């Protein structure tokens, strides 16, 4: 089967429509999802400023409310224009002209080099077919001295697989969606491999894990990586 297969297209479209519901169908699930976004922003307070910020794979704008630092412009980019319309409806009134929206493929950004002071990607890198190439392109869009911020799930670690089985998988199956098949098609990179790539390209990056501080894929649900880009 390929990406044009009608069954796959149908599953993907249906899951996209209920993604928020599947991942936030209980208070516990909602708390867990928020925790990852909060962890990524933990070291950036209101006293800090990044003039131009790019979020890659922003989807419906789940991460924006967790950003605490100051900025002049925040660009939400995603390959799905429908998701960006939802993000615009949710956040334009509260954030005003500082927010802008751009249809962009995470694997092939068209922004000029050194365009942004900070680049953010939450729950994106595990979906990218060639993550090493994408990381190089993402790094290129960051200005010298800027920051690249990454949040990824610890899939296929034990804690993540258990949480997925008890949470969104159960909800998706009730809606008639082949959840395991969708995840197999969507999460194409393991957390272990992605962490190895991040450590290689950004040896001075700062790491954080949740819910435990122990650097273990099996005992945690999220991995966060913030790297200061030097050129």
C-alpha positions in Angstrom: 0.0 0.0 0.0 1.2 3.5 -0.7 0.2 6.9 0.6 -2.4 7.3 -2.2 -4.3 4.1 -1.1 -7.9 5.0 -0.4 -8.1 3.0 2.8 -5.0 4.7 4.2 -6.2 8.1 3.1 -9.5 7.5 4.8 -8.0 6.2 8.1 -5.6 9.2 8.2 -8.3 11.8 7.5 -10.6 10.2 10.1 -7.9 10.0 12.8 -6.8 13.6 12.1 -10.4 14.7 12.7 -10.5 13.0 16.1 -6.9 13.4 17.1 -7.6 15.9 19.9 -10.4 13.8 21.2 -8.4 10.6 21.3 -5.5 12.2 23.1 -7.5 14.4 25.5 -10.5 12.2 26.2 -9.8 12.1 29.9 -8.3 14.4 32.5 -5.3 12.2 32.9 -4.6 12.1 29.1 -5.0 15.8 28.8 -2.6 16.4 31.8 0.0 14.1 30.2 -0.1 15.9 26.8 0.1 19.3 28.5 3.1 18.1 30.5 5.2 17.6 27.4 4.6 21.1 26.1 5.2 22.6 29.5 8.6 20.8 29.8 9.7 22.1 26.4 9.1 25.7 27.6 10.3 25.3 31.2 13.6 27.1 30.7 12.2 30.0 28.7 10.6 32.6 30.9 8.8 35.9 30.3 12.1 37.8 30.7 13.5 36.2 27.5 12.8 37.2 24.0 13.1 35.5 20.6 12.0 38.0 17.9 11.1 35.6 15.2 9.8 32.1 16.1 8.9 29.3 13.7 6.9 26.3 14.8 7.2 23.3 12.4 4.2 20.9 12.1 2.1 23.2 14.4 -1.1 21.4 13.5 -4.1 23.1 15.2 -1.8 25.2 17.5 -1.6 23.0 20.6 1.7 24.3 21.6 1.2 28.1 21.3 -0.5 28.6 24.7 2.6 27.2 26.5 5.1 29.6 25.1 6.0 32.1 27.9 8.9 34.1 26.3 8.4 37.3 24.4 8.4 37.4 20.6 7.6 39.8 17.7 6.4 37.2 15.3 5.4 33.6 15.7 4.9 31.6 12.5 2.8 28.4 12.7 3.6 26.1 9.8 2.1 22.8 8.8 1.5 20.9 5.6 -2.2 20.6 6.4 -4.0 23.9 5.6 -7.2 22.7 7.3 -5.3 22.3 10.6 -3.8 25.8 10.2 -7.3 27.2 9.7 -8.3 25.7 13.1 -5.2 27.2 14.7 -6.1 30.6 13.2 -9.6 30.4 14.6 -8.4 29.3 18.0 -5.5 31.8 18.6 -5.8 34.9 16.3 -8.1 36.8 18.7 -5.8 36.3 21.7 -2.5 36.7 20.0 -3.4 39.3 17.3 -0.9 40.2 14.5 2.0 38.5 16.1 0.8 35.2 14.8 1.1 34.2 11.1 0.5 31.0 9.3 2.4 29.2 6.5 1.7 26.0 4.6 5.0 24.2 4.7 6.3 20.6 4.5 8.4 19.8 7.5 10.8 17.9 5.3 11.3 20.7 2.8 11.0 24.1 4.4 11.2 27.0 2.0 12.3 29.7 4.5 15.7 31.3 3.8 18.6 30.4 6.0 18.9 32.1 9.4 15.4 33.4 9.3 14.4 32.6 12.9 15.7 33.1 16.4 13.9 30.0 17.6 12.5 26.9 15.8 10.1 24.6 17.6 8.9 21.1 16.6 6.6 19.2 19.0 5.6 15.6 18.1 6.9 16.1 14.5 10.3 14.4 14.1 9.0 10.9 14.6 6.8 11.4 11.5 9.5 12.7 9.1 10.8 10.0 6.6 14.4 11.4 6.6 14.9 12.9 10.0 18.7 13.5 9.6 18.0 15.6 6.4 15.1 17.5 8.1 17.3 18.4 11.1 19.9 19.9 8.9 17.3 22.0 7.1 15.7 23.1 10.4 19.1 24.0 11.8 19.7 26.1 8.7 16.7 28.3 9.4 17.9 29.2 12.9 20.1 32.3 13.3 23.5 32.0 14.8 23.0 31.8 18.5 19.3 30.9 18.1 17.6 27.8 19.6 16.2 24.6 18.1 13.6 23.0 20.4 12.4 19.4 20.0 9.7 17.4 21.8 9.2 13.7 20.9 7.4 10.8 22.5 9.4 7.9 23.8 7.9 5.5 21.3 8.5 2.5 21.3 9.4 2.6 25.0 7.4 0.5 27.4 5.7 3.4 29.3 4.6 5.0 26.0 3.3 1.8 24.6 1.4 1.1 27.8 -0.1 4.6 27.9 -1.1 4.5 24.3 -2.9 1.2 24.8 -4.8 2.4 27.8 -5.6 5.8 26.3 -5.9 7.0 22.7 -5.8 3.5 21.2 -8.9 2.4 23.0 -10.8 5.6 22.0 -9.7 5.3 18.3 -10.8 1.7 18.1 -14.2 2.6 19.4 -14.5 5.0 16.5 -13.6 2.3 14.0 -10.1 3.5 13.3 -7.3 0.9 12.9 -5.1 2.7 15.5 -2.1 0.3 15.4 -2.0 0.6 11.6 -2.2 4.4 11.6 0.6 4.6 14.2 2.8 2.2 12.2 2.4 4.4 9.2 2.8 7.7 11.1 5.6 7.0 13.7 8.3 6.0 11.3 11.2 6.8 13.5 12.0 5.4 16.9 12.8 7.7 19.8 16.2 6.0 20.3 17.3 6.7 16.8 16.1 10.3 17.0 17.9 11.0 20.2 21.1 9.6 18.7 20.7 12.0 15.7 20.1 15.0 18.0 23.1 14.2 20.2 25.3 13.8 17.1 24.2 17.1 15.4 23.9 19.1 18.6 26.5 17.7 21.1 25.9 20.6 23.5 22.1 20.3 23.6 20.2 20.3 26.9 18.0 17.2 27.5 15.0 16.6 29.7 12.7 13.6 30.3 9.1 13.3 31.7 7.8 12.1 34.1 11.1 10.9 35.5 14.5 12.6 35.3 16.1 9.3 34.7 17.3 9.2 31.1 15.3 6.1 30.1 13.2 5.6 27.1 11.2 2.8 28.8 10.4 4.7 32.0 9.4 8.0 30.4 6.7 9.4 28.1 8.5 12.4 26.6 12.0 13.6 25.6 12.8 17.2 25.3 15.9 18.7 23.5 16.9 22.4 23.4 20.0 23.2 21.4 21.8 26.6 21.0 22.8 26.7 17.3 26.4 27.9 16.6 27.5 28.6 13.1 
